[in-house]
Amino acid sequence: MRTALIEREQHVGGAGINTGTIPSKTLRETALALSGLRSRQLYGVDVSLRREATIADFTRHRDNVMRGEQRRVESRLQGFGIERITGTASFLHPHTVRVEAADGTVTAIRGDRVLVATGSSPFHPAEFPFEHLRVHDSNEILEIEALPRVLAVVGAGVIGCEYASTFAALGVEVHLVDGRGALLPFLDGEISHALTAAMLALGVRLHFGERVARCDAGIDDGIDLQLASGASQACDDVLVCAGRTRKRCRSTRHRTGARRSSPPPGRPRRSERPAA
């Protein structure tokens, strides 16, 4: 069977390799090494830097791991004879896909079967001005140019807890804001309590039962979060971890006959909706 893989980005691997699982876990391990919490020699990182680590030291190992995984996936695709096509795809017909390359070149590709696997992206609540350089989602936080002195993490789900502990290990003052009354309440209570104790030991400030009503982002004055309780929290950067939503598939559904089995674009699935 001949197979073609259409991907808009230059690198394969999606969120797992490029913006999610592998980068975040690598940054966590690097933070533990640089902070001295876990002495482990990492390729390309001088662990003797400890608290004097720069953002370049923080991201160098991540970039090495990501490039290695990208090469591994590319090699497997080539080994199976899969044709790699870079561009943005949309349906012309149930069996025909239009692919537009970055230079405007358009190609039509026909297949007996078309599998749509567009993945997901971070959900952006309307309260936050994501166009501001210091307001980040879980993808954009990977590209920060300097470590903040004070970081507010909104949303204490799995991603929020992971990044909160990562930055706290590097000496950043971290405030974790969530509308619920406990960390990861879907876990066994003993595990949730142990995680809470560990994060408190790292110096993470927990703000339970709070919701961000407004995010005031100035040009030079940092960020001011106005909470629903009336309290406020000043910070240099804010990381919003409010779940993920599926990426929009560019198709004319009434023409293709495709059935929609997931929520409309722009709304996170029920299990992903933020409590913060």
C-alpha positions in Angstrom: 0.0 0.0 0.0 1.4 3.4 -1.0 1.1 6.0 1.8 1.6 9.8 1.9 2.0 11.8 5.1 0.9 15.5 4.9 2.2 17.8 7.6 2.0 21.6 7.7 5.1 21.9 10.0 8.6 21.4 8.8 9.3 18.8 11.5 7.3 15.6 12.1 6.3 14.3 15.5 3.6 16.7 16.5 3.1 17.8 20.1 4.7 14.6 21.4 8.1 15.4 20.1 8.0 19.2 19.3 5.9 21.0 21.9 4.6 18.5 24.5 5.7 15.3 26.1 9.4 15.0 25.1 10.3 18.7 25.4 8.6 19.2 28.8 10.1 16.0 30.3 13.6 16.9 29.0 13.3 20.4 30.5 12.2 18.9 33.8 15.3 16.6 33.9 17.5 19.6 32.9 16.0 21.7 35.7 16.6 19.0 38.3 20.2 18.7 37.2 21.0 22.4 37.0 19.3 23.1 40.3 21.4 20.4 42.0 18.2 18.5 43.1 19.5 15.6 41.0 23.1 15.4 40.1 23.2 13.9 36.6 25.5 14.6 33.8 23.5 15.6 30.7 24.9 15.9 27.2 25.7 19.5 26.4 25.0 20.9 29.9 27.5 21.9 32.5 25.8 20.9 35.7 28.2 23.0 37.7 26.3 26.1 36.7 23.6 25.3 39.2 21.7 28.5 40.1 23.7 30.6 37.6 22.2 28.7 34.6 21.1 30.7 31.7 18.1 30.1 29.4 20.5 28.7 26.8 21.7 26.0 29.3 18.0 25.3 30.1 17.0 24.6 26.5 20.2 23.1 25.0 19.6 19.6 26.0 15.9 19.8 25.1 16.9 20.9 21.5 19.3 18.0 21.2 16.7 15.4 22.3 14.1 16.9 20.0 16.4 16.8 17.0 17.3 13.2 17.7 13.7 12.1 17.9 12.8 14.0 14.7 15.6 12.3 12.9 14.5 8.9 14.2 10.9 9.4 13.0 12.1 10.7 9.6 14.3 7.6 9.3 11.4 5.3 10.0 9.1 7.0 7.5 11.8 6.6 4.9 12.3 3.0 5.8 8.7 2.2 5.2 8.6 4.1 1.9 6.2 6.8 3.2 6.1 9.9 1.0 6.5 13.1 3.1 4.6 16.1 1.9 4.8 19.5 3.6 1.8 21.8 3.3 -1.6 22.7 4.6 -4.3 20.2 3.5 -8.1 20.6 3.0 -10.7 18.3 1.5 -11.9 18.8 -2.1 -13.7 15.5 -2.2 -14.1 12.5 0.2 -11.1 10.9 -1.5 -9.2 14.0 -2.7 -7.1 16.4 -0.6 -5.8 19.8 -1.7 -2.3 20.6 -0.3 -0.9 24.1 -0.4 2.8 24.6 0.2 4.4 27.6 1.9 5.3 29.0 -1.5 1.7 28.9 -2.7 2.1 25.8 -4.8 -1.1 23.6 -4.8 -1.2 19.9 -5.3 -4.2 17.5 -5.3 -3.7 14.1 -3.8 -6.2 11.2 -4.1 -6.4 8.3 -1.8 -8.7 5.3 -1.2 -8.6 6.1 2.6 -7.9 9.5 4.2 -7.0 9.5 7.9 -7.3 12.9 9.7 -5.0 13.2 12.6 -4.5 16.9 13.2 -3.9 16.7 16.9 -4.6 19.3 19.5 -3.4 22.7 20.7 -3.6 24.6 24.0 -7.0 26.2 24.7 -6.9 30.0 25.0 -9.4 31.4 27.5 -10.6 34.9 26.5 -9.4 36.5 29.7 -5.8 36.3 28.6 -4.1 38.5 25.9 -1.9 35.8 24.3 -0.5 38.3 21.8 1.5 39.7 24.7 5.1 38.6 24.9 4.8 37.6 28.6 1.5 35.6 28.4 2.2 32.1 27.3 0.5 28.8 26.7 2.2 25.4 27.2 3.6 25.6 23.6 5.0 29.1 23.8 6.6 28.7 27.2 9.2 26.5 25.5 10.5 29.5 23.6 11.0 32.0 26.4 14.1 34.1 26.1 14.8 34.7 29.8 13.8 33.1 33.0 11.2 35.2 34.9 11.7 36.2 38.5 8.1 35.5 39.3 5.9 33.2 37.2 2.1 32.6 37.6 0.8 29.3 36.4 -2.9 29.3 35.8 -4.4 25.8 35.9 -3.1 23.1 38.2 -3.7 20.1 35.9 -0.9 17.7 34.8 0.8 20.3 32.5 0.5 23.1 35.0 1.9 21.1 37.9 4.8 19.9 35.7 5.9 23.4 34.6 5.3 24.9 38.0 7.7 22.4 39.6 10.2 22.7 36.7 10.5 26.5 37.1 10.5 26.3 40.9 13.5 23.9 40.7 15.4 26.7 38.9 14.7 29.2 41.6 11.8 31.0 40.0 9.1 32.2 42.4 6.1 30.3 41.2 2.4 30.9 42.0 0.0 28.1 41.0 -3.6 29.3 40.6 -6.5 26.8 40.3 -10.2 26.9 41.0 -10.2 23.5 42.6 -9.3 22.6 46.2 -6.6 20.1 45.6 -3.9 19.1 43.1 -5.0 16.5 40.5 -8.0 15.4 42.5 -8.6 12.5 40.1 -5.5 10.8 41.6 -5.6 8.7 44.8 -5.7 11.1 47.8 -2.3 10.0 49.2 -0.6 10.7 45.8 -2.3 14.1 45.5 -1.2 15.0 49.1 2.4 13.8 48.4 2.5 16.0 45.3 1.2 19.0 47.2 3.8 18.5 49.9 6.6 18.1 47.3 5.6 21.3 45.5 5.3 23.3 48.7 8.8 22.0 49.6 10.0 23.4 46.3 8.6 26.8 47.2 5.6 26.8 44.9 2.8 29.1 46.3 -0.6 27.4 45.9 -3.7 29.5 45.3 -6.6 27.0 45.5 -10.2 28.0 45.0 -9.2 31.0 42.8 -10.2 31.9 39.3 -8.5 34.6 37.1 -11.1 37.3 36.2 -8.8 39.6 34.3 -5.2 39.6 33.1 -3.7 43.1 32.9 -0.5 43.0 30.8 1.4 46.2 30.6 4.4 47.0 28.4 7.1 47.3 31.0 5.3 46.7 34.3 4.9 43.0 34.1 1.6 41.1 34.5 -1.2 41.7 37.1 -3.8 39.0 37.6 -7.1 40.1 39.0 -8.7 37.1 40.8 -12.4 36.5 41.2 -12.0 36.7 45.0 -10.9 40.3 44.7 -7.2 39.5 45.3 -4.5 40.2 42.8 -1.2 38.6 41.9 1.7 40.4 40.2 4.2 38.4 38.1 6.7 38.8 35.3 5.2 36.1 33.1 2.0 34.0 33.2 1.7 30.5 31.9 -1.9 29.5 31.1 -2.5 25.7 31.3 -6.3 25.5 30.5 -6.5 22.2 28.7 -6.2 21.4 25.1 -8.6 21.5 22.2 -8.6 19.8 18.8 -7.1 21.6 15.9 -9.6 22.7 13.2 -9.7 20.4 10.2 -10.1 22.3 7.0 -12.9 20.4 5.3 -16.4 21.0 3.9 -18.2 18.4 6.0 -21.6 18.6 4.2 -19.8 17.8 1.0 -17.5 15.1 2.3 -20.1 13.4 4.5 -17.7 13.3 7.4 -19.3 12.9 10.8 -18.3 14.9 13.7 -17.7 12.9 16.9 -15.9 15.4 19.0 -16.7 18.9 20.4 -16.8 22.0 18.1 -13.5 23.7 17.4 -12.4 26.2 20.2 -14.0 24.2 23.0 -12.0 21.8 25.1 -13.4 18.4 25.8 -15.3 18.1 29.0 -12.4 16.4 30.8 -10.0 19.2 29.6 -12.0 22.2 30.6 -10.1 24.5 33.0 -11.0 24.8 36.6 -8.8 27.9 36.9 
